[in-house]
């Protein structure tokens, strides 16, 4: 079977992506709703006030990301290594530290909000709106810190649909509460902030029952000895991940002042739309970041570089297509975008639509640049991730600032040109790195090095294919340093699982595609003191791990249906684990090379 068949990876990605995009859509709509409803129910000055608050939220979010952003990726790698103790440790420390730090920040910042809003805005009307909104909205930061950690771990544990459910409930409740509190009760911009806090709390509470379910791979069990090592590792990954958001927040604080002074209130209005649309376009990439850090992290932990390449290449292809469509829509319907954000004057609509059409051409290169930085972080190129995260934002800000001062009419063209220029520079630098280091691939810098201690076998849903796979399994075992008795055990267990999947695990339509036929996957790894067999299939959810209350001989004599084949597997392999994750059955069997260690 061709090992380049990506059926298993595609099924996992589609299962995860559907939920992740729903999550991204819900998050962005939730953020967008405040601006749209407020601008329609109040004034466009209220929208500008929320836009000015966005950098404050981004700064606080950046600090949270430093503590928790890299935790799910690190945990995913440990999950791929079957190290469940470390997964629980990372979860416990991350949840505790992110909630404690965010609560402390909110308490300290609350008392300085009047001075901070005066520093951010010199317009009395805007400052009044900003202060009313931020006094309440700032408390959602603590809830967001807890939600990000909990949702991140539920996602890497293979339950992205539960994360989507939480975020969709947050989004819907935020919209309903916005309408109720602003339009219904007349609470103004403060009502929008209250809606944000209450909806975030509700979204967090929805996922609390999952934390009590036995099938999860992580448990809250805080060990004080783990605090410093986990926080240190989280910061090593989280600081570069959050750097872009932190710089973006600081730069938009600067841009608000520059654009308002050089281009007036109408320029600030276009900048507000640009920021909102950048956030909205993140829904096209946020799901793929989750795929990199969840599915990609697990594959990296397993050492499966072939599957990792397939996941990354498909992700880049899909997101590029989505962004091309989005850019086309931005260019065709700019006036509709301007109207959505509250503009009702004919002349203003024309002027703003022209600026928005030009500026939004930066979305495609900007988001692709950020997506590639996610790949760099996944493969451990922290410095490269940090460099491009910062330069993506700096290039955007530099383009706006220079043109606003020198050639104001060219400002929004400079936005697009600076993003495209940086994107091509990024491709050039990474291509040069791959030429200097032949062990990595161009542009993505994924490793080329084959996994020399593992063999991947892909099996169609036919008995002939299964028989061929068994021959490959026996050949692999034959070159491992083990005895005949253990080799026989491994072969029997693999045979039972193979034919169990073929006979009972197939779902409708499997095995009939010509171009990319349905397969399931076995991966055999020889470690220093053990042999590990991983089996992944996209069929009917089925747990092969059974509780052995009777021996196979007793069950046979009693005539009971005890699934004798699975009883045999569980008897021959004392270390067998099962999880249903990303729409796949994942079974991992570990055999010690010396049988006396298993007795």
Buried (B, 14 or more C-beta within 10 A) or exposed (E): BEEEBBBBBBBBBBBBBBBBBBBBBBBBBBBBBBBBBBBBBBBBBBBBBBBBBBBBBBBBBBBBBBBBBBBBBBBBBBBBBBBBEBBBBBBBBBBBBBBEBBBEBBEEBEEEBEEBBEEBBEBEEBBBBBBBBBBBBBBBBBBBBBBBBBBBBBBBBBBBBBBBBBBBBBBBBBBBBBBBBBBEEEBBBBBBBBBBBBBBBBBBEBBEEBBEEEEBBBBEEBEEEBBEEBBEBBBEBBBBBBBBBBBBBBBBBEBBBBBBEBBEEBBBBBBBBBBBBBBBBBBBBBBBBBBBBBBBBBBBBBBBBBBBBBBBBBBBEBBBEBBEEBBEEBEEBBBEBBBBBBBEEEEBBEBBBBBBBBBBBBBBBBBBBBBBBBBBBBBEBBEBBBBBBBBBBBBBBBBBBBBBEEEBEBBBBBBBBBBBEBBEBBBEBBEEBBEEEEEBBEBBBBBEEEBEEBBBBBBBBEEEBBEBBBEBBBEBBEEBEBEEEBBEBBBBBBBBBBBBBBEEBBEEEBBEEEEEBBBBBBBBBBEEEBBBBBBBBBBEEBEBEBEEEEEBEEBEEEEEEBBBBBBBBBBBBEEBBBBBBBBBBBBBBBBBBEEEEBE
